[in-house]
Amino acid sequence: MTDQLSTPQTAQTTASGKLTTASGKPETVPSKMETAPNPQKEVTCEHENLTDEQILSAFEDSGALCQGHFRLTSGLHSDTYIQCARVLEHPRLTQDLALEAASRLPHSLLPVDLVAAPAVGGILFGFALAAALDCDLIFSERVEGVMALRRSFAIPQGARVLVAEDVVTTGGSVHELIALVNAAKAQAVAVVSLVDRGKKPDFGSPYFPLITLKTPSWRPEDCHLCKSGEKITIPGSRDLAKSEKNP
């Protein structure tokens, strides 16, 4: 799964400290009063669309589909966990998937001003999606269990925001992030995820999962794996802050 990018030549620094291009010619550096051309605007992407089967194969080949007894970030239990980190550890694959997700967005929703993602799982995919759409990325984090913006991040009033997540089950983190967008008097134009686990929650904005995997999940009191005494694993990131605060 590859796409070809036509990129400008890379500038290099000579021993004298002057910039040269790859051809060895001096690089002209614009003055502060001149408008420097943005080479990224000239990049053309010959992205070859991916099928759902190819995307599923990428998850399978990367070892992202795990079997066992898991407590999901939503609090539900399941015998299947989708570990998107195993996909996102491959930068080129992440870029390909983000390009595919961007290409599936309706033109009526574009352009967007900002991509926003909930930490931790949504950050890498959100970054790649923002790169594909040539816009900025911010991410939200939990502070005392409540989703918030930190690190001087802010959502400009009136901004058109695309929300990005890795895996969606009930969509709790996405709902909380959209609430932050609304509180800033901005617009959540759409939600994009790498994977939807089959529930497809209503976010009040158009929702575009890259792939849907209908995996079973249950409330803890209905979990047959718990009743059989099988040890549970908690692989998600929501409890990271708690574990760091109370090691």
N, C-alpha and C positions, 0 to 999 in steps of 0.2 A: 504494500500500500504506500505509494509514493506520489508526490506532486512535485512539479518542477517550478522553481522560482528563478526569474531573471533578475539578478541583483547587480548593482553597480560595482565597479572595481574597488578593491579594498586599498585604502591609503596606508602607507608605511612611513616610518620615521627613519631618516638616514642618520649616519654618525654625526653629521653637522647639526642635527636637530630639525632639518627642514622636512616638510611632508612631501612625499612623492607618491604617485599612483603605482599600481602593479607594473605599469609599462616603464617606470623609471622617470617619467616626466614630473616636473614640479607641480605640486597641488596648490591651486589658488585658494587662499583662505579669505572668505568675505569679511569686510569690516563690519563693525557693529551697526553702521548706518545702512548697510546693504542687507537685502533680504536673501538669506541663504536658502537655496532650493532644498526641499525635503526629498531625499532620494527614495524614501519609502513610498511616496506617492506615485513613483514611477514603476514600482515593482508590479509585475504581472503574474498572476497565479493561474497556472494551467492545471487546476485541481480536477482529478478524475473522480467522479462520484463513486461512493462506496455503497454496496448493497447491505441490507440488514444481515445477510449471511456472512459477509466479510467482517462486519463489525462483531458479530457473535464469535466468529473464529478467532478474532484478535483477543477477546476476553478469555476464551478457552485456552488459547496458546500461551497466554501470559500467566495462567494459573490464578485468574481473578475469581473464578467460581468455586467457592469452598463448600464442603459438605460437613455437617456435624450438628451441634446444638448451640445456637447463638442467641444472645439477647441483642436485638437491633437498637439503633439509636432512638427509634420511636418508642422503645419499651416493649414491643412485641417480641415473641420468640419465633424462631424459624430453624429449619434444618439446612438452610442455604444462606450463605453470606457472600455478598458481591464485594470483593476487596479491590476497589478501583485503584488503590495505590499500586497494585501490581501492573496495571495498564499505564498509569501516569508516571511510573519510573522510567518509561521509555519516551524521551522527548520527541522524537520524530513521529512516533505513533500518536502521542498526545496532540501534536500539531495537526496530523491528518484527521483525527476525529473532530477537532475543533473546527477545521476548515469545512468538514462535512456538515457539522451542526449549523455553521453560519450559512452554508449554501442552501440549507433547507428552510431558512427563515423567509417568510413572505416579504417581497420588496416593500410592501406597504408599511412594514414595521421599521424599516431602515431609513436613515441611519439612526444609530443610538449614540448617546453622549457618554455613556458609562456602563461598564459591567460591574455588578456587585455580586459577591459570593459569600456564603457563610463558611467560617472556619470550622474544622480544618479541611474537610474533604473537598470543598468546592474551590479552594484557592488555585490549585494548579490548572484545573480545567478552565476556571474563570480567566486566569492569566492568558492561556492559549487562545481562548475565545476572544478576549479583548484584543490580542495581537491580530487575529484574523479579521476583526472588524475595525482595526485601527483606532481604538479608543482606550481610555484609561480603565484601570481596575481598582476597586476598593474591596475590602472584606470586613465582615462583622465578626465579633467574638462574643462569647458569653462572659458576663461579669456578674458574679454571684448568681449564676443560673439564668440570667436575663440577657438576651441578644442586644448588643450595643456596638456603636462605632468607637474605636479607639485609634491611637497612633495619628491623631490629627486628621483622620479621614472625615470628609463631609460630603453630603449629597446636595448639589446646588438646587435651589428652588427652580422648578420647571424642567429639570433634566429628564431626558428620556433614558430610563434605566432598564437594562437587560439583566435579569437575575439568573445566575448560573449555579448549579449544584451537581454533585457527582451521582449520588443515588437517592431516589425519592421513594419512600414507602408511604407514610401518611403526609409528608410534606411540612412537618412542624417547623423546621428551621427556615424553610422558604417563606412560610406564612409570617414568621417573626421578622424576617428581613424585609418583606414587602411592607409590613407595618412601619418600619423605619423609613422606607422610601416615601410612604404616604405622609408620615409625620413631617418630612422635609418639604412637603408640597411639591414633590416630584411625581413622575409617572412610571410605574412598572409596566413597560410596554409588552413584556413577555417573560416567560420562564423557560429555560433550557436545561435539560439534565442529560448526563451520559446514559443513565439507566432509570427506567421506571419499573418498580416491582409489581406492576399490574393493577394498582389501585387507582391511579390517575386522579389525584385529588383536584378539587376546584380551587384555583388560586385567585379567581376573579380577573385573571389576565390569560391570554393565550398561552398554552403549554405545549412545548415541543421536546419530548424525550427522544434522544437519538435512537434508542432501542428499548423495547418493552420485554421484560423477562417475567413471566407470571410464576413467581415463586411463592410457596405457602408461608403463611405467618399466622400466629395465634396469640391471644391474650395469655399471660402467664398461667392463669387459673385453668385454661383449656389445653395447656401444652402436654401432649402425651409423652414427650421426651423427659419433662420434669417428673411426671408420674412414674416413669420407668427408672428414675434415678440417674439418668445420664448427666454427666458433668457439663455445666454450661460455660461457654466462652463469651466474653464481652469485648469484641474487637473494635468497636467504634471509638470516636474521639470525644464524645460529650463528657465523659468522666475524667478526661485528662487533667483539667484544672483541679478537680477534687483530689485526685491522687497526688498531684504536685503539692497541693496545700496541706494534705494530711498523708505524708509518705508512710 
